[in-house]
């Protein structure tokens, strides 16, 4: 477990939280420079997520002879339980607590597509977003998992090339022919490749441990994100995000024993999934009872922090262990039958 990556994952999640705080509480209208920074640049947390995802998936499979189907099953049982839980909670809030989410509506066919990670126009009319709006990133994640599963059939050294070719075919050619949703025609999908490339560099020992040079890399990446326009996203935010990830890897020896950073990283997926629900409730209460937005945000941060820990411990971890034990048990049983 790379604690530096866990720390960066947590930072990315909370950056997205601040971005949506400005959206839900202030409708993306800032009165200060910090608020404007999170409005303009807070979404870069997603790009950091995608680079980290490519890195983690590559490193977690490099020494394992993992069949593609087994890889996909493991990824599904890691991602799906928490996502389905918060999607259902979002649907229930929209149906039974409409004032909390006045711009949201639920269409049951769209709700089903959301659960299946199939991009579709949101019935609220504001774009291709699932019922749990932040789940749009998971649609890209699932595409990456499917394509990476195919790459597992090839030797380790060429997997990045195989994934790159498949991504180009699906996201450029197939969307152009109308075979799959144009939603996937985005340069953000290539950020997963940056993560795989970093994994290959790390595996070969080419990302050396250091002090001042990684800090310079972090500073340069943050300056690039701050000054560059958000498009093209791959160059403006994707490449700087990759530099952030590499720089953090080079600082691993300084943080490798931190339990706090590991815990923050562990909880980051639940932070990402639940924060809009908590912020929506907080924004409603702040408007209705005239509570200072920043005071309510502090309350929301505490609620998200506590809720994400409970979610990680009781939903993510337990569901994954339970389901994995059954998948692995079935595999052992099938192997025994083949032997006898």
C-alpha positions in Angstrom: 0.0 0.0 0.0 1.5 3.3 -1.1 0.7 5.8 1.6 1.7 8.8 -0.5 -0.9 7.8 -3.1 -3.5 7.3 -0.4 -2.8 10.8 0.8 -3.1 12.3 -2.6 -6.3 10.3 -3.2 -7.8 11.8 0.0 -6.7 15.3 -1.0 -8.3 14.8 -4.5 -11.6 13.7 -2.9 -11.8 16.7 -0.5 -10.9 19.1 -3.3 -14.0 17.8 -5.2 -16.0 18.3 -1.9 -14.9 21.9 -1.8 -15.8 22.3 -5.5 -19.4 21.0 -4.9 -19.7 23.1 -1.8 -19.3 26.2 -3.9 -21.9 24.8 -6.3 -24.5 23.8 -3.8 -24.2 26.7 -1.4 -23.2 29.5 -3.7 -24.3 28.4 -7.2 -20.7 28.7 -8.4 -20.6 32.4 -7.5 -17.6 33.3 -5.3 -16.9 36.4 -3.4 -13.3 35.6 -2.7 -10.2 34.2 -4.4 -10.2 30.9 -2.5 -13.8 30.2 -3.4 -13.1 31.1 -7.1 -10.1 28.7 -7.0 -12.3 25.8 -6.0 -15.0 26.8 -8.6 -12.5 26.9 -11.4 -10.0 24.2 -10.4 -11.7 22.0 -7.8 -12.8 19.4 -10.4 -9.2 18.5 -11.1 -9.6 16.1 -8.2 -11.3 13.8 -10.7 -8.2 13.8 -13.0 -6.0 12.9 -10.1 -8.4 10.0 -9.3 -8.1 8.7 -12.9 -4.3 8.8 -12.9 -4.2 7.1 -9.5 -6.7 4.5 -10.7 -4.4 3.6 -13.7 -1.4 3.3 -11.4 -3.1 1.2 -8.7 -4.7 -1.2 -11.2 -1.4 -1.8 -13.0 0.5 -2.3 -9.7 -2.1 -4.6 -8.2 -2.1 -6.9 -11.2 1.6 -6.9 -12.3 2.6 -10.0 -10.3 -0.7 -11.9 -10.4 -1.8 -14.3 -13.1 -5.3 -13.0 -12.9 -7.9 -14.1 -15.5 -9.8 -11.2 -17.0 -13.2 -12.4 -15.6 -11.8 -12.7 -12.1 -10.2 -9.2 -12.3 -13.6 -7.7 -13.4 -15.4 -9.5 -10.6 -13.0 -8.2 -8.0 -13.4 -4.6 -9.3 -17.1 -4.9 -9.4 -17.4 -6.1 -5.8 -15.1 -3.3 -4.7 -17.0 -0.5 -6.5 -20.6 -1.6 -6.8 -22.0 -2.1 -3.2 -21.2 1.4 -2.0 -22.2 3.0 -5.3 -25.5 1.2 -5.4 -26.2 2.1 -1.7 -25.7 5.8 -2.3 -27.5 5.8 -5.6 -30.5 4.3 -3.9 -30.3 6.9 -1.1 -30.1 9.6 -3.7 -33.2 8.2 -5.4 -35.1 8.0 -2.1 -34.2 11.6 -1.2 -35.3 12.9 -4.6 -38.6 11.1 -4.3 -39.4 11.7 -0.6 -37.4 14.8 0.3 -37.6 16.9 -2.9 -36.8 20.3 -1.2 -33.3 19.0 -0.5 -32.6 18.4 -4.2 -34.9 20.7 -6.1 -33.2 20.3 -9.4 -33.3 16.5 -9.4 -35.9 14.1 -10.7 -36.0 10.3 -10.9 -36.9 8.3 -13.9 -36.9 4.6 -13.2 -35.4 3.6 -16.6 -32.6 6.1 -16.0 -32.2 4.9 -12.5 -31.7 1.4 -13.8 -29.1 2.6 -16.3 -27.3 4.4 -13.5 -27.0 1.2 -11.5 -25.6 -0.6 -14.6 -23.0 2.2 -15.3 -24.6 3.0 -18.7 -24.4 6.7 -19.6 -27.8 8.4 -20.2 -29.3 11.9 -20.2 -30.3 12.8 -16.7 -34.1 13.4 -16.5 -33.3 16.8 -14.9 -32.1 17.9 -18.3 -28.6 19.0 -17.4 -26.5 16.5 -19.1 -25.3 12.9 -19.1 -25.3 12.2 -15.4 -26.5 9.2 -13.4 -28.9 9.4 -10.5 -26.0 9.9 -8.1 -24.4 12.7 -10.2 -20.8 12.1 -9.2 -21.1 8.6 -10.6 -20.4 9.9 -14.0 -16.7 9.2 -13.3 -17.5 5.6 -12.5 -18.8 5.1 -16.0 -15.3 5.9 -17.2 -13.8 3.7 -14.5 -15.9 0.7 -15.6 -14.9 1.2 -19.3 -11.3 1.3 -18.2 -11.7 -1.9 -16.2 -13.3 -3.8 -19.1 -10.5 -2.7 -21.5 -7.8 -3.5 -18.9 -9.2 -6.9 -18.4 -8.6 -7.6 -22.1 -5.0 -6.3 -21.7 -4.4 -9.0 -19.0 -4.3 -11.5 -21.8 -1.0 -9.9 -23.0 2.4 -9.7 -21.3 3.0 -7.0 -18.8 5.4 -4.9 -21.0 2.8 -4.2 -23.6 -0.3 -3.7 -21.5 -0.2 0.0 -21.7 -0.1 -0.2 -25.5 -3.0 -2.6 -25.6 -5.1 -0.4 -23.3 -4.2 2.6 -25.4 -5.2 1.0 -28.6 -8.5 -0.2 -27.1 -9.3 3.2 -25.6 -8.6 4.8 -29.0 -10.8 2.3 -30.8 -13.7 2.6 -28.4 -13.6 6.3 -27.6 -12.7 7.7 -31.0 -13.7 5.1 -33.7 -16.7 3.5 -32.0 -18.2 6.7 -30.8 -17.7 8.2 -34.2 -19.7 5.3 -35.8 -22.4 5.7 -33.1 -21.8 2.2 -31.7 -21.4 3.5 -28.2 -22.4 6.7 -26.4 -20.6 9.9 -27.4 -20.1 10.4 -23.6 -16.9 8.4 -23.9 -15.4 10.7 -26.6 -13.4 12.6 -24.1 -9.7 13.0 -23.6 -10.1 12.4 -19.9 -10.1 8.7 -20.6 -6.4 8.8 -21.5 -5.5 9.8 -18.0 -5.7 6.2 -17.0 -2.8 5.5 -19.4 -0.7 8.1 -17.6 -1.3 6.1 -14.4 -0.3 2.9 -16.1 2.9 4.5 -17.4 3.7 5.8 -13.9 3.3 2.3 -12.7 5.7 1.0 -15.2 8.3 3.6 -14.3 7.8 2.8 -10.6 8.2 -0.9 -11.2 11.5 -0.3 -12.9 12.8 1.9 -10.1 12.9 5.0 -12.3 11.0 7.2 -9.8 13.8 7.8 -7.3 13.1 8.8 -3.7 13.9 12.5 -3.1 13.1 15.6 -1.2 13.5 18.9 -3.0 13.0 17.6 -6.5 9.5 16.1 -5.9 8.5 19.3 -4.0 9.5 21.3 -7.1 7.4 18.8 -9.2 4.4 19.4 -6.9 4.8 23.2 -7.2 5.2 23.1 -10.9 2.1 20.9 -11.3 0.0 23.1 -9.1 1.1 26.2 -11.0 0.3 24.5 -14.3 -3.2 23.6 -13.0 -3.7 27.1 -11.8 -2.6 29.0 -14.9 -3.7 26.7 -17.7 -7.2 26.7 -19.1 -9.2 23.5 -18.4 -9.1 22.4 -22.1 -7.6 20.3 -23.5 -8.1 18.5 -20.2 -5.6 15.8 -20.8 -2.8 18.3 -21.2 -4.0 21.0 -18.8 -5.0 18.9 -15.9 -4.1 15.3 -16.7 -0.4 15.7 -17.2 0.0 18.0 -14.1 -2.0 15.4 -12.2 0.5 12.7 -13.3 3.4 14.9 -12.2 1.6 15.2 -8.8 1.3 11.4 -8.5 5.0 10.8 -9.5 6.1 13.5 -7.1 4.1 11.9 -4.2 5.6 8.5 -5.0 9.1 10.0 -4.7 8.1 11.2 -1.2 6.8 7.8 -0.1 9.6 7.2 2.5 8.6 10.3 4.4 5.0 9.2 4.9 5.0 5.4 4.6 4.3 4.9 8.3 1.4 7.3 8.6 -1.8 5.5 9.7 -3.8 8.8 9.4 -2.9 9.2 5.8 -3.8 5.6 5.1 -7.1 6.0 6.8 -7.9 9.2 4.9 -7.1 7.4 1.6 -9.2 4.4 2.6 -12.2 6.6 3.2 -11.8 8.7 0.1 -14.2 6.6 -2.1 -17.0 6.9 0.4 -16.2 10.6 0.8 -16.6 11.0 -2.9 -19.9 9.1 -3.1 -21.7 10.6 -0.1 -20.5 14.2 0.0 -23.2 15.6 -2.4 -25.9 14.0 -0.2 -24.5 15.6 2.9 -23.8 19.0 1.3 -27.3 19.1 -0.2 -28.9 18.6 3.2 -26.5 21.2 4.7 -27.3 23.7 2.0 -31.0 23.2 2.5 -30.7 23.8 6.3 -28.5 26.8 5.8 -30.9 28.5 3.5 -34.0 27.6 5.5 -32.7 28.6 8.9 -30.3 31.4 7.9 -27.2 29.5 9.1 -23.8 30.8 8.0 -22.7 28.8 5.0 -19.1 28.3 6.2 -20.3 27.1 9.7 -22.7 24.7 8.0 -19.8 23.5 5.8 -17.7 22.8 8.9 -20.6 20.6 10.2 -20.9 18.9 6.8 -17.1 18.2 6.8 -17.5 16.5 10.2 -20.5 14.5 9.0 -18.8 13.4 5.8 -15.6 12.4 7.7 -17.5 10.3 10.2 -20.0 9.0 7.7 -17.2 8.0 5.3 -15.4 6.1 8.0 -18.5 4.2 8.9 -19.2 3.6 5.2 -15.7 2.3 4.6 -15.7 0.0 7.6 -19.3 -1.4 7.3 -20.1 -1.1 3.6 -17.0 -1.2 1.5 -14.7 -3.4 3.6 -17.3 -5.9 4.8 -19.1 -6.3 1.5 -15.8 -6.8 -0.4 -14.5 -9.4 2.1 -17.8 -11.3 2.1 -18.2 -11.3 -1.6 -14.5 -12.1 -2.3 -14.6 -15.0 0.1 -17.4 -16.5 -1.8 -15.8 -15.9 -5.2 -12.5 -17.4 -4.1 -14.3 -20.3 -2.4 -16.2 -21.1 -5.5 -13.0 -21.0 -7.5 -11.2 -23.4 -5.2 -14.2 -25.8 -5.3 -14.2 -25.7 -9.1 -10.5 -26.4 -9.2 -10.9 -29.4 -6.8 -13.6 -30.8 -9.1 -11.3 -30.5 -12.1 -8.6 -32.4 -10.3 -10.9 -35.2 -9.2 
